[in-house]
Amino acid sequence: MTELLAAFTRSLRDLGRGEILWHALWPPLASLALWLTAGYTFWSEGQMLMARILPQLPWTGWEWFARWAAGFLMLAALAALIYITATMLVAIFALPRLIGLVAARDYPELGRHGENVFWGSLANTLTAGAIFVLGSLILLPLLLIPGMLLVLPLFWGAWLNQRTFRFDALAEHATATEMRRLARENRRSFYAAGLATAAAAHLPLVNLLVPAFTALVFVHLGLAALRRQRQNGGIEL
């Protein structure tokens, strides 16, 4: 818990740096512009698609509910697409720069021993994104169940956060062996970080910064854990 709180504190501090704030803002703004334009252009087609996903009502006179549900699911799908696109943009384009800025300031002594960094990070990010999109589509009808709107996006977002950023935050510095050990020994911390940042994504306006903030949290959490692991193992940093 101490390490997690330290990672959150340092990440909030980092967002006050202009060069980091820029990389935190452009991915969600680009994603928002893209999907709001697509939603406005294809709203009718999207509603028809959502109507096909909904189970057929066995009684008449409830057509209004089907129309409302289709519109609600369309908005939920757009929200998920905006978040996943912003997360992918941060992971692929912004995160390498964020790692460089954070590592130079807080972890300058850590040697970089990553293997196949670019392609490994790209494959991890795209795989996580594809699983998240497919899972979101499967889970959409469940959002109509009272209470599920608060639970499902939270835990599904937590899975996405830890799966995407846990690997990418460590890819430049850690060897494959070190990454496997860190993932095993810090599993609870990584999932807790994913869950807390997924919860922050539900706060209006704040959620614009959440993808980059999540990346920063995992960079601090991962690199601090890597430093401890190497120090405890007597390895030269």
Secondary structure, 3 states (H helix, E strand, C coil): CHHHHHHHHHHHHHCCCHHHHHHHHHHHHHHHHHHHHHHHHCHHHHHHHHHHHCCCCCCCCCHHHHHHHHHHHHHHHHHHHHHHHHHHHHHHHHHHHHHHHHHHHHCCCCCCCCCCHHHHHHHHHHHHHHHHHHHHHHHHHHHHCCCHHHHHHHHHHHHHHHHHHHHHHHCCCCCHHHHHHHHHHCHHHHHHHHHHHHHHCCCCCHHHCHHHHHHHHHHHHHHHHHHHHHHHCCCCC
